[in-house]
Amino acid sequence: MKPPTIPFVDLKAQQQRLKGRIEARIAAVLDHCEFILGPEVTELEAALVRFTGAAHAIGVSSGTDALLIALMAEGIGAGAAVFMPAFGFAATAEVALALGARPVFVDVEPESFNIDAEDLDRRIGAVLTAGRLTPAAVIPVDLFGLPADYAAIENVAGRHRLLVLADAAQSFGGGIGEVPVGRLAPVTATSFYPSKPLGCYGDGGAIITGDDERAARMRAIRVHGQGADRSDIVRLGVNGRLDTIQAAILLAKLEVFAEELAARESLAALYDQGLKDLVATPARVPGRRCAWAVYSILTDRRDHLRQALAGEGIPTMIYYPRPLHLQPAFERFGDGMGSLPVSEGLSAKILSLPIHPYMDRDVAERIIDAVARALG
């Protein structure tokens, strides 16, 4: 008999634990009926400021809109080059193209999977030499929860006067040294998609910054560019508002967030120990705290392993099977196969295993044993 299938991410277990708190929070919203940018959104923004130590947090409708609004606030558009890792999700390229800018794909480090600062410098140089675009911003993506090397990135970006916009969709709750995600870059965008380390029950996101003027521009942009007088449209904006019910759910979840991060770290350490002789496990970079949104391994026998685990009721995911410069929607902006060898190599070997804060250790051990049987 096939063993029972385990969940890749168990939102039901979390909901069961927090059901009373979440229902009370939602009931309060239903009572006051301020469903868009209601008081819970303001409360959430204040809580995010306390959590990160940043000056401002702006709740928005999704992680993608967080990136979009942040770029709009800088006036980035036609003729601008926006640099981003090729190994990652489509949102980074989407937002650049939506504004008329050009995505420039950069290779990643083979161990951290994050943007390679040396290759970033080379790509900026190539754009400057070509003379058709103006380098404007770089969007490092903290892949799978591990913060990128912001010191190296800022060094390159500073020399070329580029905005550093951190894509922390997977890394909220992580940090470098004593500095949490949210203060590692001038502007940080994060996502509250349900499967993220801190997730709501729909789409949601936030932008975090220490810059008063940027924050004011972004707050205006998220409500159609409205000024202090709502009848005044002072800039081009979007409908990027956060629903109050989603903010209420996030407030309940924030109460146990630190505990959940610790549980993720404990499971990741268990995986590290059990899998280290079987596959390439995720990098442990000194001084960097990973939020462990995803636990990804590398193996030359990925397809065999994935099939074997499925046979034992163990789901897996491939993040990402094709780098952005080879995706049909974006390939015309890249240089084709062979141009970003690390990203291409990772896409052929990467496999993500279940990890979430409500997964029992014996389930993780079952997964480790199944990997050992498949690869032994």
Secondary structure, DSSP 8 states (H G I E B T S, - for coil): -------SS-HHHHHHHHHHHHHHHHHHHHHH---BS-HHHHHHHHHHHHHH--SEEEEES-HHHHHHHHHHHTT--TTEEEEEESSS-THHHHHHHHTT-EEEEE-B-TTT-SB-HHHHHHHHHHHHHH-SSEEEEE--B-GGG----HHHHHHHHHHHT-EEEEE-TTTTT-EETTEETTSSSSEEEEE--TTSSS--SS--EEEEES-HHHHHHHHHHTBTTB-SSTT-B-S---B-B-BHHHHHHHHHHHTTHHHHHHHHHHHHHHHHHHHTTTSB-----TTEE---S-EEEE-TTHHHHHHHHHHTT---B-S-SS-GGGSTTTGGGS--TTSSHHHHHHHHHEEEE---TT--HHHHHHHHHHHHHHH-
